[in-house]
Amino acid sequence: MSVNVSKDLKLKKRRPVRKKVVLPLLNELSNTLGLNIDIQNALFEFADYGSWNLILIDKLPMAIELKNPNGELVAFPTLKGILSWKPSLKWISVDRGAIPFLLNGADCMMAGVQDCDQEIIENDLVWVRDETHKKPIAVGWALTDGINMMNSKSGKGISTIHWIGDELWNLEL
């Protein structure tokens, strides 16, 4: 289920959009993740980034829109969006031993999962944070539900698609 964009990482078709076009997407994000999004007087843009649609707010990549395994378009904040908006749902906490692997783009193994949002279901987009500081490390697809992730100690739990230090994190506009 890996969704990799490393073949075509150029920002293409960057175009400004009106607030009324972006607002439904941001409301969906807010409801799904428990976000507090402040977008007063912001500049909104859409851009193509590989196979993803990127939502730029004030020239920062704040959210991505991509297809889930069922082929439906779903939106999720980038790590910069997570840092700014501080979501309260769809999180997974990992121990310090998992962090170096996640920072290299590895999938998250269930052995490293210490805690998680119990409402996570399989194929949800989730964000991974360190258990001590609660800062985001990666974004990925949940390969099982939250309860199984907490109870299982072997196998992959998350297929990572975006992490600190990847091309999207380092994107400069």
N, C-alpha and C positions, 0 to 999 in steps of 0.2 A: 504494500500500500504506500510505498515511498513516493512522495511528491517532490521531485528535485527540479530546481530551476537553473542549475549550474551551467547548462549549455548556452542559454541566451539571456545574459544578465544585464542587458542594456535597458535603460529607461526609455520607453518609446511612447509615442502618441500622447504626450503630456498635454492636458487640456483643462482650462478652468471650468468649474461647474457652479451652479447656483446652490445656495444653502438648501432650498426646497428639494433639490435632487438628492443631496447627501443626508438630509434629516431623517428620512425613514430608515436608512441603513444605520445611522447612529442611534436611533431609538431602539432598533432591534438589538444592537450591541449592548446598549444600556440595560435593557430588560433581561437579556440572556446572561450577562456577567455581573450585574449589579454595579454598573459604572456610574460615576458622577462626571458627565462630560460638559465642560464649559466651552462653548464655541462662539461667544460674542465677538463680533467684528473679525472673524477669521477668514482667511483666503482658502478656498477649497479647490482641489485639483484631482483629476483622475489621471492615471498613467498605466501603461502596460509594462509589466516587469516579468519577462519570461512568460510563463503560462498563467501568472497571477494578475489581478487588477489591484493596483495600489491606490490607496486613498491618501492624498497629501493634505495636511492641514497646516497652514502657514509654512509651507515648504518642508515639512517634516513628514516622513512616512509613518503615519499613525495607525493605519489599518490595512488589511489585505482582504481581498475577496477571491475565493478559490472554490473549486468543485470538491464536494465531499465524495466518499466512495460510492454513493448512490447517484452521483452526477448532478446534484443540486448545488447551486451557488450558495456559499455561506461566507459570512464576514467574521473577522476576528482581529483584535488589535495586534500590531507588531509589538516587539519588546519595548520600543520607545513609547508606543501608545499605552502599554501596561504600566510603565514607569510613571507616565503622566496621569492616567486615569484611575489607577489603583483598584482593579476589579476585586470583588469579594467572592466570586464564584468561579468554578471550573479550574481550580488550582490543585497542584500536586507538590508536596514538600519532599525533598530528597536530602539524604545525609551528605556530609562533606566529601565522602569517598566517591560519590557519583559526579561531582561537579567538574573535575578535569575532563572526564569523558564527554560530558554534555557540551562543554566548551569547545570540543573538537568535532561536534556534530554527530556524536554517537546516539543511537536510540537509548531511551531510558529503560533500564532493567527494573523489574519489580522488587528485586532485593534491596535497591536503594531507596525505595519509596517508604517514607516514615509516616506520612499523614496525607489525606486528600479530601476533597469535597466529595461527600458520599452520594451526591446527585449525579455524578459523572456517569454517562452511559457509553457503551462501545461506539466508536466512530465520532465522538465529540472532539472538537478542537479544545485543547487544554493548554494551560501555561504551567511551567515547572519553576519552582522557586526553591531557594535554599532554606533549610529548616530553621537556621539561626536568625538571619537578618530579614527573611521573607522577601528578598529581592528576586525579580524574574531572571531566569537563566536561559530558558528555551520555550518554544511553542511546538506542539505536535498533536498528532491524532492519537486518541486513547484506543488501545487495542483490546481493552476489556473494561468492565464497569468499575467504579470506584471501590465498591465493597470487595470485589475480587482482587483488586490491586493491593488493598490493605492486608488481605489474608494470605495471598500467595507470595512466596519468596523466590520463585524462579521464573525465568522467561522474560520476554519483552513486555513492557507495559505501555510504552509510548513510542510512536514512530516520529522522530524529530524532523521538523521541516524548517525551523528558524532558530538560531541561537546567537548569543553574544559573540561577536567577532566574525560572523558570516558576511556575505556580500551585501545583504539587505541592511544589516546593522551598520556597516561601514559606508553605506550609500551617502554621498555628499551631493547636495543640490545647490 
